[in-house]
Amino acid sequence: MLFVHWNVDPAIFRIGSFELRWYSLLFISGFILGWYIFRWFFRREGVPEKLLDPLLYTLLIATIVGARLGHCLFYQPDYFLGSWKGFWEIFMPWKGGLASHGGAIALLLAMWWFSNKYGKKEGFDFLWIIDRLVITVCFAGAFIRLGNLMNSEIYGDVTNLPWGFIFERRGETEPKHPTAIYEALSYTILGLGLLWAYWKKLDQLKRGTIFGIFLIVLFGMRFLIEFIKEPQVGFEESMVLNMGQWLSVPFILAGIVILVWSLKKGKPCRIVRDAPAPKKAEPTHYAKPTGR
């Protein structure tokens, strides 16, 4: 059978000791695309565009810090907390090791801070910003998974399917499930569906509905795809459910709770601005007629 022999160089180019990798380019591209999508959100609902830059910086820092800590604490705590050498490597994300679950937790905390700092003045709250953020996260997540593919990492078990990938740079000789592509496709389809719902059904949606659907579908797909993934760390080999699946369960359950609550008690998804109070009519003064 014909399979895909995957031997792509993860670096786009190298100049001396410097190299630009596909993963880095795709990672940054996800944030750039998210910035333009948020500009459309802000313009459509009257939120000042001056908030776009602090939003981008907040998201970038939270994603990198959260994803790095997530990998270090969830997947390799013995190494990163077991010695000073490992501890200092926590602060070196370029050495590899980012976990999407850690990034998700950090993004939630960051958006809670952002909505409290800027939202009260501009009429939005935590759920308003999160409903829109998760749409951009779908596309950014797809870009990141394509970056994983260019790194020849995070792939699945042996498969006989014709689209199996032989990851030659990893020394593989048998075709494996390209689970990075599976995840990228599922994230993209989810993102397009949520974007369509925002575009066409905004006035019918309740606040929190998009967020709830996102959590259920994205982490549900992640849970299922993990069944055909190779273990990322040694201790997962003896687990019925791997670490990625256990970490997905709370997000799925939270999504169900948020979706039910939103449909029953959620506020309108669109920002509802109070109409300015009508001005009181000025009393009319008439000049007294003068007698002649």
Residue pairs with C-beta under 8 A, 6 or more apart in sequence:
1 160
1 162
2 162
3 162
3 163
3 164
3 165
3 166
3 175
4 163
4 164
4 165
4 166
4 175
4 178
5 166
5 168
6 149
6 152
6 165
6 166
6 167
6 168
6 169
6 178
7 168
7 169
8 22
8 150
8 152
8 169
10 21
10 22
10 23
10 150
10 151
10 152
10 169
11 19
11 20
11 21
11 22
12 19
12 20
12 21
12 22
12 25
13 19
13 20
14 20
21 147
21 150
21 151
22 146
22 147
22 150
22 151
23 144
23 147
23 148
23 150
23 151
24 147
25 147
26 143
26 144
26 146
26 147
26 150
27 143
27 144
27 147
29 143
30 136
30 139
30 140
30 141
30 142
30 143
30 144
31 56
31 59
31 60
31 140
33 136
33 139
33 140
33 143
34 56
34 59
34 136
34 137
34 139
34 140
35 52
35 56
37 135
37 136
37 139
37 195
38 52
38 55
38 132
38 136
39 49
39 52
41 47
41 132
41 198
42 48
42 49
42 51
42 52
43 49
45 270
45 271
46 271
46 273
47 122
47 123
47 124
47 271
48 122
51 118
51 122
54 114
54 118
55 114
58 110
58 111
58 113
58 114
59 107
59 110
59 133
61 110
62 103
62 106
62 107
62 109
62 110
63 103
63 106
63 107
64 93
64 98
65 106
66 102
66 103
66 104
66 105
66 106
66 107
66 109
67 93
67 98
67 99
67 100
67 102
67 103
67 106
68 90
68 93
68 97
68 98
68 102
69 90
69 102
69 106
70 98
70 99
70 100
70 101
70 102
70 103
70 105
70 106
71 97
71 98
71 99
71 102
72 80
72 81
72 90
72 97
73 80
73 81
73 102
74 99
74 101
74 102
74 243
74 247
75 97
75 99
75 232
75 233
75 243
76 97
76 233
79 86
80 86
80 87
80 89
80 90
81 87
89 95
100 141
100 144
100 222
101 244
101 247
101 248
101 251
104 251
107 133
107 137
108 130
111 126
111 129
111 130
111 133
112 126
114 129
115 124
115 125
115 126
115 128
115 129
116 126
119 125
119 126
119 128
119 129
123 271
123 272
123 273
124 271
125 207
127 207
127 208
127 211
127 262
127 266
127 267
128 207
128 269
128 271
130 208
130 211
131 198
131 205
131 207
131 208
131 209
131 210
131 211
131 269
132 198
132 210
134 194
134 210
134 211
134 214
134 215
134 218
135 191
135 194
135 195
135 198
135 210
135 214
136 191
137 191
137 214
138 187
138 188
138 190
138 191
138 194
138 214
138 218
139 187
139 188
139 191
141 183
141 184
141 187
141 218
142 183
142 184
142 185
142 187
142 188
142 191
143 184
145 154
145 180
145 181
145 183
145 184
145 187
146 180
146 181
146 184
148 154
148 180
149 178
149 180
149 181
149 184
152 167
152 168
152 169
152 170
153 170
153 180
154 179
154 180
154 229
154 232
155 165
155 167
155 176
155 177
155 178
155 179
155 180
155 229
155 230
156 176
156 177
156 178
156 179
156 182
156 225
156 228
156 229
156 230
157 176
157 177
157 228
157 229
157 230
158 164
158 174
158 175
158 176
159 175
159 176
159 177
159 228
160 175
161 175
161 177
163 178
164 175
164 176
164 177
164 178
165 175
165 176
165 177
165 178
166 172
166 173
166 174
166 175
166 176
167 176
176 230
177 228
177 229
179 225
179 228
179 229
182 225
183 221
183 222
183 225
186 218
186 221
186 225
187 218
187 221
190 214
190 217
190 218
190 221
194 210
194 213
194 214
197 205
197 210
198 205
198 210
198 269
202 269
202 270
203 268
203 269
203 270
205 268
205 269
205 270
206 262
206 263
206 266
206 267
206 268
206 269
207 262
207 266
207 267
207 268
207 269
208 258
208 259
208 261
208 262
208 266
209 259
209 262
209 263
209 266
209 269
210 269
211 255
211 258
211 262
212 255
212 256
212 257
212 258
212 259
212 260
212 262
213 255
213 259
214 255
215 251
215 252
215 254
215 255
215 258
216 252
216 255
216 256
216 259
219 248
219 251
219 252
219 255
220 248
220 252
222 244
222 245
222 248
223 244
223 245
223 248
223 249
223 252
226 241
226 242
226 244
226 245
226 248
227 245
229 242
229 244
231 237
231 242
232 242
232 243
232 244
233 243
236 242
236 243
